[in-house]
Amino acid sequence: MATGTLFGSLLVVSGVRHVLGLTRLCTPTTELGFSLTASRAIGVCEVAGGAGLVAGSWFPLVASAAAAGLAVLTMCALQYHHWNEDRPHKYAAASVTALVMVAYAAAQMLR
Protein backbone atom coordinates (compact mmCIF):
# COMPACT_ATOMS: atom_id res chain seq x y z
CA MET A 1 0.00 0.00 0.00
CA ALA A 2 2.75 2.45 0.92
CA THR A 3 4.49 1.91 -2.43
CA GLY A 4 1.36 2.86 -4.33
CA THR A 5 0.81 5.96 -2.22
CA LEU A 6 4.44 7.04 -2.55
CA PHE A 7 4.67 6.54 -6.31
CA GLY A 8 1.17 7.92 -6.78
CA SER A 9 2.09 11.11 -4.97
CA LEU A 10 5.29 11.50 -7.00
CA LEU A 11 3.40 10.97 -10.25
CA VAL A 12 0.72 13.48 -9.29
CA VAL A 13 3.44 16.08 -8.66
CA SER A 14 5.15 15.23 -11.95
CA GLY A 15 1.83 15.38 -13.80
CA VAL A 16 0.93 18.74 -12.32
CA ARG A 17 4.34 20.04 -13.43
CA HIS A 18 3.62 18.84 -16.98
CA VAL A 19 0.14 20.38 -16.97
CA LEU A 20 1.54 23.71 -15.79
CA GLY A 21 4.36 23.57 -18.34
CA LEU A 22 7.10 23.37 -15.71
CA THR A 23 9.01 20.48 -17.27
CA ARG A 24 12.48 22.03 -17.47
CA LEU A 25 13.60 20.35 -14.24
CA CYS A 26 12.22 16.97 -15.21
CA THR A 27 12.09 15.42 -18.68
CA PRO A 28 11.75 18.27 -21.19
CA THR A 29 9.13 16.78 -23.48
CA THR A 30 9.75 19.48 -26.08
CA GLU A 31 13.22 17.93 -26.65
CA LEU A 32 11.41 14.77 -27.70
CA GLY A 33 9.24 16.65 -30.18
CA PHE A 34 6.07 17.00 -28.11
CA SER A 35 3.99 20.14 -28.25
CA LEU A 36 2.91 21.90 -25.07
CA THR A 37 -0.57 20.42 -25.54
CA ALA A 38 0.83 16.89 -25.81
CA SER A 39 3.00 17.49 -22.75
CA ARG A 40 -0.07 18.60 -20.83
CA ALA A 41 -1.96 15.48 -21.97
CA ILE A 42 0.89 13.34 -20.64
CA GLY A 43 0.62 15.28 -17.38
CA VAL A 44 -3.09 14.58 -17.16
CA CYS A 45 -2.37 10.85 -17.62
CA GLU A 46 0.24 11.01 -14.86
CA VAL A 47 -2.16 12.80 -12.51
CA ALA A 48 -4.94 10.30 -13.21
CA GLY A 49 -2.61 7.33 -12.79
CA GLY A 50 -1.06 8.74 -9.63
CA ALA A 51 -4.49 9.40 -8.15
CA GLY A 52 -5.46 5.83 -9.01
CA LEU A 53 -2.42 4.49 -7.16
CA VAL A 54 -3.25 6.60 -4.11
CA ALA A 55 -6.89 5.44 -4.26
CA GLY A 56 -5.62 1.86 -4.36
CA SER A 57 -5.58 1.78 -0.58
CA TRP A 58 -9.37 1.69 -0.72
CA PHE A 59 -9.96 0.32 -4.24
CA PRO A 60 -7.32 -2.30 -5.18
CA LEU A 61 -8.75 -2.84 -8.68
CA VAL A 62 -8.33 0.88 -9.43
CA ALA A 63 -4.69 0.66 -8.35
CA SER A 64 -4.11 -2.33 -10.64
CA ALA A 65 -5.60 -0.51 -13.62
CA ALA A 66 -3.66 2.66 -12.81
CA ALA A 67 -0.38 0.75 -12.48
CA ALA A 68 -0.96 -1.04 -15.78
CA GLY A 69 -1.76 2.23 -17.53
CA LEU A 70 1.27 3.95 -16.04
CA ALA A 71 3.47 1.03 -17.09
CA VAL A 72 2.29 1.48 -20.67
CA LEU A 73 2.82 5.25 -20.46
CA THR A 74 6.35 4.89 -19.15
CA MET A 75 7.21 2.17 -21.66
CA CYS A 76 6.12 4.58 -24.39
CA ALA A 77 8.41 7.19 -22.79
CA LEU A 78 11.27 4.69 -22.96
CA GLN A 79 10.61 4.14 -26.66
CA TYR A 80 10.62 7.87 -27.35
CA HIS A 81 13.92 8.24 -25.46
CA HIS A 82 15.34 5.38 -27.52
CA TRP A 83 14.24 7.01 -30.78
CA ASN A 84 15.81 10.27 -29.60
CA GLU A 85 19.06 8.37 -28.88
CA ASP A 86 19.19 9.74 -25.35
CA ARG A 87 21.86 8.74 -22.88
CA PRO A 88 20.80 6.35 -20.08
CA HIS A 89 20.50 9.05 -17.40
CA LYS A 90 17.76 10.72 -19.45
CA TYR A 91 15.49 7.69 -19.29
CA ALA A 92 16.46 6.26 -15.90
CA ALA A 93 13.32 7.61 -14.20
CA ALA A 94 11.06 6.12 -16.87
CA SER A 95 12.88 2.77 -16.57
CA VAL A 96 12.49 2.62 -12.81
CA THR A 97 8.86 3.73 -12.98
CA ALA A 98 8.00 1.13 -15.62
CA LEU A 99 9.60 -1.67 -13.58
CA VAL A 100 7.89 -0.60 -10.36
CA MET A 101 4.49 -0.27 -12.05
CA VAL A 102 4.73 -3.73 -13.63
CA ALA A 103 5.75 -5.24 -10.28
CA TYR A 104 3.03 -3.29 -8.46
CA ALA A 105 0.31 -4.36 -10.91
CA ALA A 106 1.46 -7.99 -10.65
CA ALA A 107 1.46 -7.82 -6.84
CA GLN A 108 -2.03 -6.34 -6.85
CA MET A 109 -3.29 -9.12 -9.12
CA LEU A 110 -1.81 -11.80 -6.85
CA ARG A 111 -3.62 -10.52 -3.77
SULJOGI-V806690 format. One record per residue. PHI is phi in degrees with one decimal (999 if undefined). PSI is psi in degrees with one decimal (999 if undefined). NEAR is the number of other C-alpha atoms within 8 Angstrom. Layout:
phi=PHI psi=PSI near=NEAR
phi=PHI psi=PSI near=NEAR
//
This chain:
phi=999 psi=-43.0 near=6
phi=-64.7 psi=-35.1 near=5
phi=-62.5 psi=-44.3 near=6
phi=-63.4 psi=-41.8 near=13
phi=-66.5 psi=-42.5 near=13
phi=-64.3 psi=-53.7 near=9
phi=-65.5 psi=-36.6 near=10
phi=-61.0 psi=-43.8 near=14
phi=-63.4 psi=-43.3 near=11
phi=-63.1 psi=-39.7 near=9
phi=-70.9 psi=-34.1 near=12
phi=-63.2 psi=-44.5 near=14
phi=-62.2 psi=-45.5 near=9
phi=-61.7 psi=-42.7 near=12
phi=-64.1 psi=-41.4 near=15
phi=-62.9 psi=-39.2 near=11
phi=-61.9 psi=-40.2 near=11
phi=-66.4 psi=-44.1 near=14
phi=-61.4 psi=-39.0 near=13
phi=-82.2 psi=-5.0 near=7
phi=79.3 psi=21.7 near=9
phi=-100.7 psi=55.7 near=8
phi=-99.2 psi=8.3 near=10
phi=-65.2 psi=-33.8 near=6
phi=-84.5 psi=-17.6 near=6
phi=-110.8 psi=-151.4 near=6
phi=-67.8 psi=117.5 near=7
phi=-76.2 psi=100.4 near=9
phi=-64.1 psi=-23.2 near=10
phi=-67.2 psi=-27.7 near=9
phi=-64.5 psi=-26.4 near=6
phi=-91.8 psi=3.7 near=9
phi=93.2 psi=11.9 near=6
phi=-86.8 psi=143.2 near=10
phi=-77.8 psi=169.7 near=8
phi=-62.2 psi=-37.1 near=8
phi=-64.1 psi=-43.8 near=7
phi=-65.0 psi=-39.8 near=8
phi=-62.0 psi=-40.3 near=14
phi=-66.6 psi=-36.4 near=13
phi=-64.6 psi=-39.8 near=9
phi=-61.9 psi=-41.7 near=11
phi=-61.2 psi=-40.5 near=14
phi=-63.4 psi=-40.6 near=12
phi=-63.2 psi=-39.9 near=10
phi=-65.5 psi=-42.3 near=13
phi=-63.3 psi=-45.6 near=14
phi=-63.4 psi=-44.1 near=10
phi=-65.7 psi=-42.6 near=15
phi=-62.8 psi=-41.8 near=15
phi=-64.1 psi=-36.7 near=11
phi=-64.3 psi=-38.4 near=14
phi=-66.3 psi=-42.3 near=17
phi=-64.2 psi=-40.9 near=13
phi=-69.3 psi=-13.4 near=12
phi=-61.5 psi=-20.0 near=15
phi=-62.0 psi=-31.2 near=11
phi=-105.4 psi=-28.5 near=5
phi=-130.6 psi=85.3 near=8
phi=-57.4 psi=-33.8 near=10
phi=-66.4 psi=-35.7 near=8
phi=-64.1 psi=-41.1 near=11
phi=-64.3 psi=-39.7 near=17
phi=-63.1 psi=-45.4 near=15
phi=-65.0 psi=-41.2 near=10
phi=-64.4 psi=-43.5 near=13
phi=-64.0 psi=-41.2 near=15
phi=-64.6 psi=-43.8 near=11
phi=-63.5 psi=-41.5 near=9
phi=-67.9 psi=-33.8 near=13
phi=-62.8 psi=-43.8 near=13
phi=-63.4 psi=-44.7 near=9
phi=-58.9 psi=-45.9 near=8
phi=-74.0 psi=-29.2 near=12
phi=-68.6 psi=-35.0 near=11
phi=-64.7 psi=-38.7 near=8
phi=-61.9 psi=-41.5 near=10
phi=-61.0 psi=-40.9 near=11
phi=-64.7 psi=-42.7 near=8
phi=-63.5 psi=-39.8 near=9
phi=-63.4 psi=-38.7 near=12
phi=-63.6 psi=-46.8 near=8
phi=-61.6 psi=-32.0 near=7
phi=-82.4 psi=-3.2 near=7
phi=55.7 psi=43.3 near=6
phi=-73.8 psi=156.2 near=9
phi=-76.4 psi=157.1 near=6
phi=-54.3 psi=-34.4 near=6
phi=-66.6 psi=-20.8 near=6
phi=-74.2 psi=-29.0 near=9
phi=-114.9 psi=16.6 near=12
phi=-63.0 psi=-43.5 near=8
phi=-63.1 psi=-42.0 near=8
phi=-65.4 psi=-37.3 near=11
phi=-63.6 psi=-48.2 near=11
phi=-63.7 psi=-44.2 near=8
phi=-62.3 psi=-44.0 near=10
phi=-60.9 psi=-45.3 near=13
phi=-63.2 psi=-44.1 near=9
phi=-65.3 psi=-40.3 near=8
phi=-67.6 psi=-39.2 near=12
phi=-64.2 psi=-45.3 near=11
phi=-64.3 psi=-40.6 near=8
phi=-65.6 psi=-44.5 near=11
phi=-63.2 psi=-40.8 near=13
phi=-64.6 psi=-42.6 near=9
phi=-63.8 psi=-38.5 near=8
phi=-66.4 psi=-37.1 near=11
phi=-70.7 psi=-28.6 near=7
phi=-82.5 psi=-7.8 near=5
phi=-68.4 psi=999 near=4
//
